[in-house]
Amino acid sequence: MHQTRFIDVALFIVFIYITLLVSCSPSTTDVVSGELKKWHPIAVTFDGPFAEENGTPNPFSDYRLTVTFTHSQSGASVAVPGFFAADGDAAETGASEGQKWRVFFTPHEEGEWTYAASFRTGEDVAISLDPAAGTATSFDGNSGSFAVSGTDKEGRDHRGKGMLRYVGERYLRFDDGSYFVKGGTDSPENVLAYGAFDDTYSLLEKGQEREGEAPTAPLHVYAAHEGDWNAGDPTWQGGKGKSLIGGLNYLAEEGINVFSFLTMNVEGDGQDVWPWIAPDVRDRFDVSKLDQWNVVFTHADSLGLFLHFKTQETENDLLMDNGDLGIERKLYYRELIARFAHHHASNWNLGEENDIWEELNDPTLERIKEYIDYIHALDPYDHPIVIHTYPDQIENVYRPLLGDASNLDGLSIQTAFDNVHDETLKWIKESEATSKTWVVSNDEQNSHLIGVMPDGPESNRNDIRKNTLWGNLMAGGAGVEYYFGYTYPHNDLNLEDWRSRDLVWDDVRHALHFFYTHIPFWTMNAADELAGKENVYVFADPGTIYAVYAHASEALSLDLGEGSESYALRWYNPRQGGELQTGSVQEVNGPGVVSLGAPPADPSLDWVALLQKAE
């Protein structure tokens, strides 16, 4: 009898051991894929109920996948929304049905991570923030673990830097501690109206533009950039996508670090971008198209390109739920976050020229605040949330969102090209005076018809460089994106070749090089009053370092205050880049106002004087 009890106890112990072993290992149907390294996106794919994009139950609204990842040593926990993935390879197959359900996770720590899946069903359960909503089904409770090693990426590749986060300062910061300023393209706004994406077409034909609005254009081909595609770069469906991938390669090679795009413009200028299976079906998403978008975004990560998600165009302010935060809008935000939040450097822009304040007569922007709060609650990585509006609505839209009034993290400003410095500085100061400092970018330059012109004898490159690019950066802004207007070739809707602004990108590269290489910009503040001269911008950590940018560099002086420190003085050429150079004066000493002498050459042109405290 004692022997029987011993056998029973032994069998019970074996049962418990096997149970624990299974619970700590992936289910036999779960597939963990990707490079298991820190800051590298990892996919976990589950076998679940068979579903169709247009089937019943609705796989986008009536099922909800959330996977919680927990670090075994630190206890850090991240709850990540998942999505319906059709056959699991829809970018290649074009599938619209299947039984694969997937989540993307970007780990921020090395070591062992465990995961536990919550998979629930019920009418519109996907939009609920209540963990207990709906009913558990299928693979709910599946769990497992995997080990994450250190990153092996470096340089521009975001997988060597981690997530870019809002940290309560004027600048975003990567997980590796490095700060970020951006310079790049805001055009074409319909980048994703690309003929190589599944089921992508325009609701307008060329020549059917509405009076007073932007000209329409056929789908993008980007043929000029096909030669920029490199062997080993991604494609889909037998070589599709080379030209867009090549275009991003070109931008990165030029030193650009950001591009923006609308994810929906159904009633906008192009009427050629949407994530759904049809423009008028707003609770069903096109799985293969979104998978193909993700191929492009993943390549952008490797190139060090920030992804600026513009979630709607001004004409679409009322398209979903008549502007409210209803089922359509919640599903839209959830799908974007579930599919794309694992990318490292990005922001959610609530809308290009968002004028919902005016259209809905909502002076306190309660609807906007609801959007922000919902996105903030869903995004496991808390990517920055920003807003863009018309120049004449800036006060009405921005001021109610200052401080504790909302979870807004920054501004995407549209203003006249020669007003960028003042407008950037104004909203930095306004936000710093509250409980929440904003990250302030300039992402569109008026006039809306002109924008940043192509290279050539008529180009406004010099004015844009002086007023817009350096205007924002020297105010403490987070950077710029260039908008291309409607008037000239390769404009905001029909751009096919980013080389149309090749010289403009040189200016951007030179500015970013100065900020990243020569100054600790995150410690510095605008101090134009120290120069006391129109069109001279001063950016300084007084007593330590001063950068002085002048539209024209004759007769410059600087107030060094009461200190008696000595400063080495060198010059940077924002037109040609290169190394720091010496001018007529190589050292200045405080206190008081000192002459900076003459730059190395061309004093009638723009230069940057850099004063660094002598050691």
Secondary structure, 3 states (H helix, E strand, C coil): CHHHHHHHHHHHHHHHHHHHHHHCCCCCCCEEECCCECCCCEEEEEEEEEEECCCCCCCCCCEEEEEEEEECCCCCEEEEECEECCCCCHHHHCCCEEEEEEEEECCCCCEEEEEEEEEEECCCHHHCCCCCCCEECCCCCCEEEEEEECCCCCCCCHHHCCCEECCCCCCEEECCCCEECEEEECCCCCCCCECCCCCCCCCCCCCCCCCCCCCCCCCECCHHHHHHCCCCCCCECCCECHHHHHHHHHHHHCCCCEEEEECCCCCCCCCCCCCEEECCEEEEECHHHHHHHHHHHHHHHHHCCEEEEECCEHHHCCCCHHHCCCHHHHHHHHHHHHHHCCCCCEEEECCECCCHHHHCCCCCCHHHHHHHHHHHHHCCCCCCEEEECCHHHHHHHHHHHCHHHCCCCEEEEEEEHHHHHHHHHHHHHHHHCCCCCCEEEEEEEECCCCCCCCCCCCCCHHHHHHHHHHHHHCCCCCEEEECCCCCCCCCCCCCCCHHHHHHHHHHHHHHHHHHHHHCCHHHCEECHHHCCCCCEEEEEECCCEEEEEECCCCCCEEECCCCCCEEEEEEECCCCCCCCECCCCCEEECCCEEECCCCCCCCCCCEEEEEEECC
